[in-house]
Amino acid sequence: MATSITTTEVQRAATELARMRRSLGAWMRVRGRNDRVLAGTVPVTKPRVYAQRVIASSRNLGVEQDLATQLYALLQVVMPGQPLPDPDLATNPNGAVQLAQIAMAGGHTVGAPVATGGIFSGATPWLWPVLIVGAVFLTVTTAISSAADVAKDHEEKACIQAGACTDYGFWLKAGGIAMLAWLAWHKMGLRETFTKKGGS
């Protein structure tokens, strides 16, 4: 007898799918910029040969292979019978990107959750949360999100080192330190304390 799938479970699956798409999108944006650096089509602040070497050597193929394998497994569940790119990066270096593009395009339309007592077959995007819950595949979407986040961090660090991206994290930290210093100086009495010590 089939185990019933609740609306709450489907809502959770839809939330995880949305998170997965955000992570994949963030990774693909940075990776795409790095690919354009490798192709020589975007400006860099470092010597181009150095920038290209940094990006090529920093790409984490192990993480991308994990991502490709997990995406392939997920898409086989939600898109049964559909032809999918080869997930083996040894034979298809862009496999992770191609599978991520399919996951992004197929998962944009997530409708209202539906409680059901069985598992539907097919590739209709709004059924993805139901299919994932029914196949007990929710952990795979979480694993994909984590792998995409790790891959994005690797690509982002390489992009910054290559001079093709701005280190916003550094500037945010620097701005936060400056703000704390200003508060301490003007609002917490540090200026008065310093003035008194200087005058004594």
C-alpha positions in Angstrom: 0.0 0.0 0.0 1.4 3.4 -1.0 2.3 5.8 1.8 0.3 9.0 1.5 2.2 12.3 0.7 1.1 15.3 2.8 0.8 18.9 1.7 3.4 19.8 4.3 5.9 17.4 2.8 5.3 18.7 -0.7 5.7 22.3 0.6 9.0 21.4 2.1 10.1 19.8 -1.1 9.1 22.9 -3.1 11.2 25.0 -0.6 14.2 22.8 -1.1 13.8 22.9 -4.8 13.7 26.7 -4.7 16.9 26.7 -2.6 18.6 24.2 -4.9 17.8 26.5 -7.9 19.2 29.5 -6.1 22.4 27.7 -5.3 22.7 26.4 -8.9 22.0 29.8 -10.3 24.7 31.5 -8.1 27.3 28.8 -9.1 26.4 29.0 -12.8 26.7 32.9 -12.8 30.3 32.8 -11.4 31.3 29.8 -13.4 30.0 31.4 -16.6 32.1 34.5 -15.9 35.2 32.3 -15.3 34.5 30.5 -18.5 34.5 33.9 -20.3 37.8 34.7 -18.7 39.2 31.4 -20.1 37.8 32.3 -23.5 39.4 35.8 -23.2 36.1 37.6 -23.7 35.9 39.6 -20.4 38.4 42.2 -19.0 40.6 41.2 -16.1 42.8 43.4 -13.8 45.6 40.8 -13.7 47.7 39.6 -16.7 45.3 37.5 -18.8 47.6 34.4 -18.9 47.9 34.5 -15.1 44.1 34.9 -14.7 43.4 32.0 -17.1 45.9 29.8 -15.3 44.4 30.6 -11.9 40.8 29.8 -13.0 41.8 26.6 -14.8 43.8 25.2 -11.9 41.2 26.3 -9.3 38.2 24.5 -10.8 37.2 21.8 -8.4 36.3 18.9 -10.8 35.6 16.5 -7.8 32.8 18.8 -6.5 31.5 19.3 -10.1 31.4 15.5 -10.6 29.5 15.1 -7.4 27.1 17.8 -8.5 26.6 16.2 -12.0 26.0 12.7 -10.5 23.4 14.1 -8.0 21.7 16.2 -10.6 21.5 13.2 -13.0 20.0 11.0 -10.3 17.4 13.7 -9.4 16.4 14.4 -13.0 15.9 10.7 -13.7 13.3 10.7 -10.9 11.5 13.9 -12.0 12.0 13.5 -15.8 11.7 9.8 -16.4 12.4 8.6 -19.9 14.0 12.0 -20.9 17.4 11.9 -22.6 20.0 13.5 -20.3 23.6 14.7 -20.9 26.3 12.3 -19.8 27.2 13.1 -16.1 30.7 11.7 -16.4 33.0 14.7 -16.6 35.7 12.5 -18.1 33.7 12.3 -21.3 31.6 15.4 -20.9 33.4 18.3 -19.1 30.3 20.5 -19.2 28.0 17.8 -17.8 27.4 19.5 -14.5 26.5 22.8 -16.2 24.2 21.1 -18.8 22.4 19.1 -16.1 22.1 22.3 -13.9 20.6 24.1 -16.8 17.9 21.4 -17.3 17.2 21.5 -13.5 16.8 25.3 -13.6 14.6 25.3 -16.7 12.4 22.5 -15.6 11.9 23.7 -12.1 10.9 27.3 -12.6 7.2 26.6 -12.5 6.3 25.1 -9.1 2.5 25.4 -8.5 0.5 25.1 -5.4 1.3 21.9 -3.3 -1.1 19.0 -3.8 -1.6 16.2 -1.2 -1.8 12.8 -2.8 -1.8 9.2 -1.9 0.4 8.0 -4.8 3.3 9.0 -7.0 2.7 10.6 -10.3 4.9 9.9 -13.3 6.0 12.5 -15.8 8.1 15.5 -16.1 5.5 18.3 -15.4 7.5 20.9 -13.4 4.8 21.5 -10.8 4.8 17.8 -10.0 8.5 17.8 -9.1 8.0 18.4 -5.3 5.5 15.5 -5.3 7.8 13.2 -7.2 10.8 14.1 -4.9 8.8 13.4 -1.7 7.3 10.2 -3.2 10.7 8.9 -4.2 12.2 9.9 -0.8 14.7 12.1 -2.8 14.5 15.2 -0.6 18.1 14.7 0.7 19.4 14.8 -2.8 18.1 18.3 -3.4 19.9 19.3 -0.2 23.1 17.6 -1.3 22.9 19.4 -4.7 22.4 22.8 -2.9 25.5 22.1 -0.7 27.6 21.0 -3.7 26.6 24.0 -5.7 27.5 26.3 -2.8 30.9 24.7 -2.5 31.5 24.9 -6.3 30.4 28.5 -6.3 32.9 29.4 -3.5 35.8 27.8 -5.4 34.8 29.6 -8.6 34.3 33.0 -6.8 37.7 32.8 -5.1 39.4 32.0 -8.4 37.5 34.9 -10.1 38.7 37.3 -7.4 42.3 36.1 -7.6 42.2 36.3 -11.3 41.1 39.9 -11.1 37.7 39.3 -12.9 35.5 39.8 -9.8 35.3 42.2 -6.9 35.8 40.8 -3.4 32.5 42.3 -2.0 33.0 40.2 1.2 36.2 42.1 1.9 34.6 45.5 1.4 31.6 44.5 3.5 33.9 43.5 6.3 36.0 46.6 5.9 32.8 48.7 6.0 31.6 46.9 9.1 34.9 47.5 10.9 34.8 51.2 9.9 31.2 51.5 11.2 32.2 49.9 14.6 35.2 52.3 14.9 32.9 55.3 14.2 30.4 54.1 16.8 33.1 53.5 19.4 34.6 56.9 18.7 31.5 59.0 18.5 28.8 57.2 20.4 30.6 55.1 23.1 32.8 57.9 24.5 36.1 56.8 23.1 36.8 60.3 21.7 36.2 61.9 25.1 38.3 59.3 26.9 41.2 59.9 24.4 40.8 63.7 24.7 41.0 63.6 28.5 44.1 61.4 28.4 45.7 63.6 25.9 45.0 66.7 28.1 46.2 65.3 31.4 
